[in-house]
Each structure stands twice: as structure tokens, then as C-alpha cells.
Amino acid sequence: MYALRLPVYVTSFIGRVSEAQAVADLLADRDCRLVTLLGPGGIGKTRLAVHVAGQSAERYPDGVFFVPLQAATSRDDVISATASALNLQLSGSGAPIEQIIHSLEDKRALLVFDNFEHLLDAADLVAELQAAAPAVDCLITSRERLNLLHEWVFDVPGLRVPDQTHDAAVDHFSAVQLFAQTARRARADFSLEAEYAGVVRICRLVEGMPLGIELAASWVRSLT
């Protein structure tokens, strides 16, 4: 049984069907071992990465591991976060990165490094690890590409939004679905039908960015 060490979300994953499939297909390609999900903050990179990693877990019999880097400020922090994600106790005998490599060198695993953009100077650690552990894949979320030779970059777009407020089946667009889901948590009697023109306009103004949609939708308790 593979180890699955990923964040657990209490809300459902909305949309991103084509994007999730495209990223999963990249990970399934043996020529592609490092995928960077690229986009601005709030676009949904982490949620997409976690979803794809979970859906792809069966391909990694030695586990899927989430490495949070938001609080990291140095190369040593990246190493420590990786060891922690692997539940690896670092000892005083040998360089920490070598201990991590030794633990992974014969493994078929996926590492999900989240928020790498402020640690680009440590990107060579990823290259070093993958060079020594040929069956380890890496899925990165970042606002900047790592600029590694073997890196594949996937640009994460906003959620799908209607072109016009009168588009048919407007509630089938993922941006609108997210707004409605968030709004109903804030106000159980929220009616998408009564507010659909305003909802579509907001979703278009924030260009389908999930964080912008969720922030706007949270105001429905006090605003129309």
C-alpha cells in the first residue's frame, strides 16, 4: 500500500477537468519527471497539484509526499521540509541531502513541492535529488519557473467563466460553480438564479481566479 501524505480539503474540487488530465498525462510520460505548475498567487496551483497527485497515487507505490515551502527561507529549510514530509529522521552521520537521496534512490515516488518561487536558489536540490533517484517525480507549484534543464512548465489559468451573462447553462462554468458554493456557505438561501448577472460579472472581473471569487462570494451576507 502506497503512502499518501497530502493536505485534506473539506470542500469539493471544482472544474479543472482538462487541466488535471493534462498534468496527469505529463506525469505519466517517462520523459517528463519534473512539472512546474506556474501562475500568480490565488490561481489555484496548490489545489490542482494536490488533486492531480492524489489521482496519480497508484503510479507511485512508494508514496506521494507533500512538501510545504511557504515558511521556508533557505536551502536548509527546503531540506528540512523534505525530510519532514518523508518522515525521515536526519542523523549526524552524513549530509542531510545525502540522507534524503539515500532514502529515495530506489523508490518510485512523487514529491509535491508547494510555493517554490522564493527559493529558486535551491532549485538545484531538486535536480540533484532526481539525478540520484531516477524513479522519483516532482510536481512543483511556483510563481516563477525553476529554470532547470529537464523542467516542464504548465501555466495554470483561471477557472472557466461565461463570455456573457446570457450564456446558456451559466451555472455549468466552474468559476460560477465556485462562487455559488462559497456563497451558499456564507448564506444558505443564496440564489444563483436571482444574482447570476452580478456573479458572472464578478467572475469575469477577477478573470476566474479562485481566491478572488471566494473573497467576493464571502460578502453575500451583507451585499447583493
C-alpha positions in Angstrom: 0.0 0.0 0.0 1.4 3.4 -1.0 1.8 6.2 1.4 -0.4 9.3 0.6 0.7 12.3 2.5 -1.3 15.2 1.1 -3.4 18.0 2.5 -7.0 17.2 3.0 -9.6 19.7 1.9 -13.1 19.9 3.3 -14.5 21.5 0.2 -15.0 19.7 -3.2 -12.7 20.2 -6.1 -14.4 22.2 -8.8 -13.7 22.3 -12.5 -10.1 21.9 -13.9 -11.0 18.7 -15.7 -8.9 19.3 -18.7 -6.1 20.9 -16.7 -5.9 18.0 -14.3 -5.9 15.5 -17.1 -3.1 17.4 -18.9 -0.9 17.5 -15.8 -1.6 13.8 -15.1 -0.6 12.9 -18.6 2.7 14.8 -18.2 3.5 12.8 -15.1 2.6 9.6 -16.9 5.2 10.5 -19.6 8.5 8.9 -18.6 10.3 11.7 -20.5 8.8 14.2 -18.0 9.9 13.9 -14.4 9.6 17.5 -13.3 6.4 19.5 -13.8 6.1 23.1 -12.6 2.6 24.5 -12.2 3.1 28.2 -12.9 0.8 31.0 -12.1 0.1 34.0 -9.8 -0.9 33.7 -6.2 -4.5 32.7 -5.7 -4.9 31.0 -9.1 -5.3 27.5 -7.6 -1.9 25.9 -8.2 -1.7 24.1 -4.9 -5.3 22.7 -5.1 -4.7 21.5 -8.6 -1.3 19.9 -7.6 -2.8 18.1 -4.7 -5.8 16.8 -6.8 -3.5 15.5 -9.5 -1.1 13.9 -7.0 -4.0 12.1 -5.3 -5.4 10.9 -8.6 -2.0 9.7 -9.7 -1.1 7.9 -6.5 -1.4 4.4 -7.8 1.5 5.0 -10.1 3.8 5.7 -7.2 3.9 2.5 -5.0 6.4 4.1 -2.6 4.3 7.1 -1.9 3.2 10.6 -2.7 4.6 13.3 -0.4 3.6 17.0 0.0 6.5 19.4 0.9 5.2 22.8 2.0 7.7 25.6 1.5 5.7 28.7 2.3 7.6 29.2 5.6 11.0 28.1 4.2 13.6 30.8 3.7 16.8 28.9 2.8 18.2 25.8 1.2 18.5 24.2 4.7 14.7 24.8 5.2 13.9 23.0 1.9 16.0 20.0 3.0 14.3 20.0 6.4 10.8 20.3 4.9 11.6 17.5 2.5 12.8 15.2 5.3 9.8 16.0 7.4 7.4 15.2 4.6 9.2 11.9 4.1 9.0 11.3 7.9 12.8 10.8 7.7 14.8 11.4 10.9 18.1 13.1 9.9 21.1 11.9 11.8 24.5 13.5 12.3 26.3 11.0 10.0 26.3 12.3 6.5 25.0 15.5 4.8 21.2 15.9 5.1 20.6 16.0 1.4 22.6 12.7 1.0 20.4 11.1 3.6 17.3 12.1 1.7 18.7 10.8 -1.5 19.7 7.5 0.1 16.1 7.1 1.3 14.7 7.7 -2.2 17.3 6.4 -4.6 15.5 3.0 -5.1 11.9 4.4 -4.7 9.1 5.1 -7.1 7.6 8.2 -5.5 6.1 11.6 -6.2 7.2 14.7 -4.3 4.9 17.8 -4.4 6.9 20.9 -3.6 4.5 23.8 -2.9 5.4 27.5 -3.2 8.9 27.3 -4.6 9.1 30.8 -6.1 11.1 32.4 -3.2 13.6 29.6 -3.1 14.8 29.4 -6.7 18.4 29.3 -5.5 17.6 25.9 -4.0 16.3 24.5 -7.3 19.5 22.6 -7.8 18.5 20.4 -4.9 15.6 19.1 -6.9 17.9 18.4 -9.8 20.4 16.6 -7.5 17.7 14.5 -5.9 16.3 13.4 -9.2 19.7 12.6 -10.7 20.3 10.2 -7.9 16.8 8.8 -7.6 15.7 8.1 -11.2 12.2 6.9 -10.3 11.2 10.0 -8.3 9.0 12.5 -10.0 8.5 16.1 -8.8 5.4 18.3 -9.1 6.2 22.0 -8.2 3.9 24.9 -7.6 5.5 28.3 -8.2 5.0 31.9 -9.4 8.4 31.6 -11.2 9.8 28.7 -13.2 12.8 26.9 -11.7 14.8 27.1 -14.9 16.1 23.6 -14.7 17.0 21.8 -18.0 14.5 19.0 -17.5 11.7 21.2 -16.2 8.3 21.1 -18.0 6.1 24.2 -17.3 2.3 24.1 -17.2 0.6 27.5 -17.0 -2.4 27.4 -14.7 -5.3 29.6 -16.0 -8.3 30.9 -14.1 -11.5 28.9 -13.9 -13.8 28.9 -16.8 -16.1 32.0 -17.0 -19.0 32.7 -19.3 -18.4 35.1 -22.1 -21.7 36.9 -21.5 -24.3 36.9 -18.7 -26.9 35.3 -21.0 -24.7 32.3 -21.9 -26.7 29.0 -21.8 -26.2 26.9 -18.7 -24.2 29.6 -17.0 -24.1 27.5 -13.8 -22.0 24.9 -15.6 -19.0 27.2 -15.7 -16.5 26.3 -13.0 -16.0 29.9 -11.9 -19.7 30.3 -11.3 -19.9 27.0 -9.5 -17.2 28.0 -7.1 -18.9 31.4 -6.4 -22.2 29.6 -5.8 -20.6 27.0 -3.5 -18.8 29.7 -1.4 -21.8 32.0 -1.3 -24.1 29.2 0.0 -21.7 28.5 2.8 -22.0 32.2 3.8 -25.7 32.4 3.3 -27.7 29.2 2.9 -30.6 30.9 1.0 -28.3 32.4 -1.7 -29.9 32.2 -5.1 -27.7 32.0 -8.1 -30.7 32.5 -10.4 -31.5 35.8 -8.7 -28.0 37.1 -8.8 -26.5 35.4 -11.9 -25.7 38.7 -13.8 -23.7 40.0 -10.9 -22.0 36.7 -10.3 -20.9 36.4 -13.9 -19.6 40.0 -13.9 -17.5 39.4 -10.7 -16.1 36.1 -12.1 -15.1 37.9 -15.3 -13.6 40.9 -13.4 -11.3 38.6 -11.4 -10.6 36.5 -14.6 -11.7 33.3 -13.0 -9.1 33.5 -10.1 -10.4 31.2 -7.4 -9.1 33.3 -4.5 -10.8 36.4 -5.9 -14.0 34.5 -6.4 -14.0 33.1 -2.9 -13.3 36.5 -1.3 -16.1 38.2 -3.3 -18.6 35.4 -2.6 -17.9 35.7 1.2 -19.5 39.1 1.1 -23.0 37.9 0.2 -24.2 38.0 3.8 -24.0 41.8 3.7 -24.0 42.7 -0.1 -26.2 41.8 -3.0 
